[in-house]
Amino acid sequence: MSQAAIRVENLVKVFGGRGRLRPGPPVTAVDDLSFSVEPGSIFGLLGPNGAGKTTTLRILTTLVRPTSGRASVLGHDVEAQPAFVRRNIVVVIQEHAAELLLSVRDNLLTFARFHGLTGAEARGRADRLIDAFGLTAEATRKVQDLSGGQRRRVQVAKAFMVDTPIVFLDEFSTGMDPILKRSVMDMLRREAARGRTIVLTTQVLSEAEELCDDILIIDRGRQIARGDLNALKMLTERMYEVSVTFDRMPADLDAVLARYETLRVRKNHNALSVALKDTESRVLELVTALAARGHLLRIEINGASLEDIFIELTQKGAVS
Amino acid sequence: MTALAAIMTREAKIRATNLLFIFWDLVYPLGYLLVFGVGVNASLGFTTGHAGIGYNAFFLAGVLSMASFGIAANTSWSFFLDRDNGIFYEMLTYPMSRSQYLLGKVLFNVFIGALQSAITVVLAAIVLGVPLRPAGWPLLAAAATVGTAGWFFFYAIFALRIRRNDAFNTVTSVFYFVFLFASSMFYPLDPLPRGFRLVAYANPITWQVDVLRYATIGLGEPWVIAWESAAFVVFTLVAFVLAVVALRGQE
């Protein structure tokens, strides 16, 4: 069996409760969390706001010390051997992080130097990434003169400047346009195929659905589900997503939908998307009822999306 | 060495984006000496109490110490800039220890401090006629570099523990007032009231100024200077350890 790229065992992180001036109640951000990540995989850490995703990432990246439990990267304890861990990771933190007074190119070159990459190789990589991230015209401009989205590109580009075995990305796509996001997702897949382990947190569940080989859903610091997309779908039986497009949106749909156990309803112009938990026959009955209300131009029935699974699990607080 | 070189290069690149700042850092001690020193000397007829030593020569050590104090304060203020840029926490995940981070951050500024001292001493000799004392130059270099590092580590403790830059600005203002004026920087301590003298003798600025004064114009007892040098080195080491602890406590 190959060694896990990341292993977390009974990890606990409690903040606060010890302040001398303003003692507050302790807050448990991570609560007895255990998981491992296989080398070369894309691992998604999902959860609602305040679930403990970022705290878990901050522990794994040596920014925060755990209260108890153990976390290791490539077999090395993050507390006992932080220097080894830092040599083997790159981190895109959730907040914007760039050297505002330096140019785009100098940001990349300065970062590379910390990882021992200098000279022609560093310059070549920087130029390729500047091109790939659509920053050629801004290459010599100071980052403080760029837009928020462009700054985020500089920050994410750094993850591709060096070849560390592990990449941590905390909400990496914030501020990116769809085309660039697609391009970065392709790059991440290529990096994983080359053997790098990618760990990402995201609120954009379609990203995780599209990218991740393995997904961990946490809430209030605890694991509530774990597995690949199919395994997670098995956890939520009889969940369907019905999408229809009317030629004109009927007015009395709420009365129809009220008869079903809907998880989510979205209306957009003439399109309706309903996530529901029910039997197959009841789902077909819903489609028939919708068809009776107006002329349908399109009908689509799918199994649950990751978003539906996520909502179902976090509301239920189930432990798989 | 990779980490130290990387962070030193980073600091140099950032400072090099504003050459006016570097120029000002290099020449402002001399400017202070010219304006304040010449002014006091000419207007108030200030005497040092030591034959053959004018106020400009006496004050030279004071401006050198003030300069390293100022560079240290400015460098520690950059923690707030790094926090605002978000880069502070990202840098803590780079392949370097917390002590390398602090050392690397101050190295370039120590270099600037040493260069600043050399320029000030030479130009003070040329412009103000302060006598050069080459025998004291090694001690001068040591006092300027250790001084800048020591004050940076001292300020870093507060910059890392205080989260609001307006609160840190208040702290630095108080420090400037207390450390600089309750010391031997501007005047000899002997004629002062006993309580003032005791405070001044306990002030690390006094230790640094006395060492610099001995290095520049040979004023002071060698055994006192030796004790003060040792005390300042201890102060620097303690400040360094406390700054590393403060940096490790960043969560």
Interface residues (C-beta under 8 A of the other chain):
Chain A: F15 R58 T61 T62 L63 V64 R65 P82 A83 R86 R87 I89 V90 V91 I93 E95 H96 A97 A98 E99 L100 L101 L102 D106 T110 F111 R113 F114 H115 G116 K142 Q155
Chain B: T2 A3 A5 A6 I7 T9 R10 K13 I14 T17 N18 N85 G86 I87 Y89 E90 L92 T93 Y94 P95 M96 S97 Q250 E251
